[in-house]
């Protein structure tokens, strides 16, 4: 079985699916299940809290996806994302992230093959649009995984994100991963 459409459209559809329909809802469910203290808890001085990771993801998606493709000024303060020890409540962090994800959905919904092949200067790197989208999806997945791990550790509970898998570990429908 083959995907239909151009390589660009298949890549963008898969990127939207992973970022907006898998990683983001699961991340949001993790944070919604935690208290303010849990969201800002750090396991040690060398590690980040979930709050830091949310600030960081918000900055990354804004910088690499929204600002770059919408040709906006880059006002990101990356060090501040990691320096915060508290501040916004879990609801405020999620509201800010939801706004950014809505903007990201708009960008991903309108990109063309030409946008993916164009060059952009982002965070001091010269990358193609395809590299920028890939970086955002991969980066979001990495930190979503950290947030899921911390949530499981704090709650001592299975998050139930793979209920759709049968007893054999295989999906029971034809949905892509």
C-alpha positions in Angstrom: 0.0 0.0 0.0 1.3 3.4 -0.9 0.4 6.9 0.3 -1.2 9.2 -2.3 -0.1 12.7 -3.1 3.2 14.4 -3.5 6.1 13.6 -1.2 5.6 17.1 0.3 1.9 16.6 1.1 2.6 13.1 2.6 5.4 14.5 4.8 3.3 17.5 5.9 0.2 15.3 6.7 2.3 12.9 8.7 4.0 15.8 10.5 0.6 17.3 11.4 -0.6 13.9 12.6 2.3 13.3 14.9 2.6 16.8 16.3 -1.0 17.9 16.5 -3.0 14.7 16.9 -0.6 12.4 18.9 2.1 14.2 20.8 0.2 17.4 21.7 -3.0 15.8 23.1 -0.9 13.3 25.1 1.3 16.0 26.5 -1.7 18.0 27.4 -3.3 15.0 29.2 -0.1 14.5 31.2 0.0 18.1 32.4 -3.7 18.2 33.2 -3.2 15.3 35.5 -0.6 17.1 37.6 -0.6 19.7 40.3 1.3 23.0 40.1 4.0 21.6 42.4 4.4 18.5 40.2 4.7 20.5 37.0 7.5 22.6 38.5 9.3 19.7 40.3 12.8 19.0 39.2 14.4 15.6 40.0 17.8 17.3 40.4 19.6 20.5 39.6 20.8 19.2 36.2 17.2 18.3 35.1 14.3 20.4 33.9 10.8 20.5 35.2 7.7 19.9 33.1 7.1 23.6 33.4 10.6 24.3 31.9 9.9 21.8 29.1 6.6 23.4 28.2 8.2 26.9 28.1 11.0 25.4 25.9 8.6 23.6 23.5 6.5 26.7 23.2 9.7 28.7 22.3 10.9 26.1 19.9 7.7 25.7 18.0 7.3 29.4 17.8 10.8 30.0 16.6 11.3 27.1 14.2 7.8 26.8 12.8 5.7 29.9 13.3 8.2 32.8 13.2 10.3 31.3 10.5 7.5 30.5 8.0 5.5 33.6 8.8 8.6 35.7 8.5 8.1 37.2 12.1 10.8 38.6 14.3 12.4 36.0 16.6 12.1 37.3 20.1 12.8 34.0 21.8 14.8 33.9 25.1 15.8 30.3 25.2 17.9 30.6 28.4 14.8 31.9 30.3 12.9 28.8 29.4 15.3 26.7 31.5 16.0 29.2 34.2 12.3 29.4 35.4 11.7 27.7 38.7 8.0 28.4 38.9 5.6 31.0 37.5 2.8 30.1 35.3 0.2 27.5 36.4 -0.3 24.3 34.5 -3.5 25.7 32.9 -1.6 28.9 31.8 1.3 26.9 30.4 -1.2 24.7 28.5 -3.2 27.8 27.3 0.0 29.3 25.9 1.0 26.1 24.3 -2.5 25.6 22.8 -2.3 29.1 21.1 1.1 28.2 19.7 -0.1 24.8 18.5 -3.1 26.4 16.8 -0.7 28.8 15.0 1.6 25.8 14.1 -1.4 23.9 12.7 -2.1 26.9 10.4 1.5 27.0 9.2 1.6 23.2 8.6 -1.7 23.4 6.8 -0.5 25.9 4.2 3.1 24.9 3.5 4.0 24.0 0.0 6.8 22.0 -1.6 8.5 25.3 -2.4 8.3 26.3 1.3 9.9 23.0 2.3 12.8 23.5 -0.2 13.4 27.2 0.7 16.2 28.1 3.0 15.6 29.8 6.4 17.9 31.2 9.0 16.7 29.8 12.4 18.5 30.0 15.7 21.8 30.7 13.8 21.3 27.6 11.6 20.7 27.7 7.8 18.1 25.0 7.1 15.5 24.1 4.6 11.8 24.3 5.4 11.7 20.5 5.5 14.5 20.4 8.0 12.7 23.0 10.2 9.5 21.0 10.2 11.3 17.8 10.9 13.3 19.4 13.7 10.1 20.6 15.4 8.3 17.3 15.2 11.3 15.3 16.4 12.1 17.8 19.1 8.5 17.9 20.3 8.4 14.1 20.4 11.6 14.0 22.5 10.4 16.4 25.1 6.9 14.9 25.1 8.5 11.6 26.0 10.3 13.2 28.9 7.0 14.7 30.1 5.3 11.4 29.8 8.1 9.7 31.8 8.0 12.3 34.6 4.2 12.0 34.7 4.3 8.2 35.0 7.0 8.5 37.7 5.0 11.1 39.7 1.7 9.4 39.3 2.9 5.7 39.4 0.3 5.0 36.7 0.1 3.8 33.1 -1.1 6.7 31.0 -3.1 4.5 28.7 -1.9 6.1 25.5 -1.7 2.8 23.6 -5.1 1.3 24.4 -5.7 0.9 20.7 -3.1 -1.9 20.6 -4.5 -5.4 20.7 -3.1 -8.1 23.0 -0.5 -8.9 20.4 0.9 -5.3 20.4 -0.5 -4.5 16.9 -3.0 -1.8 16.1 -6.5 -3.1 15.6 -7.3 -0.7 12.8 -5.5 0.7 9.7 -4.3 3.9 11.4 -0.7 4.9 11.0 1.5 5.2 14.1 
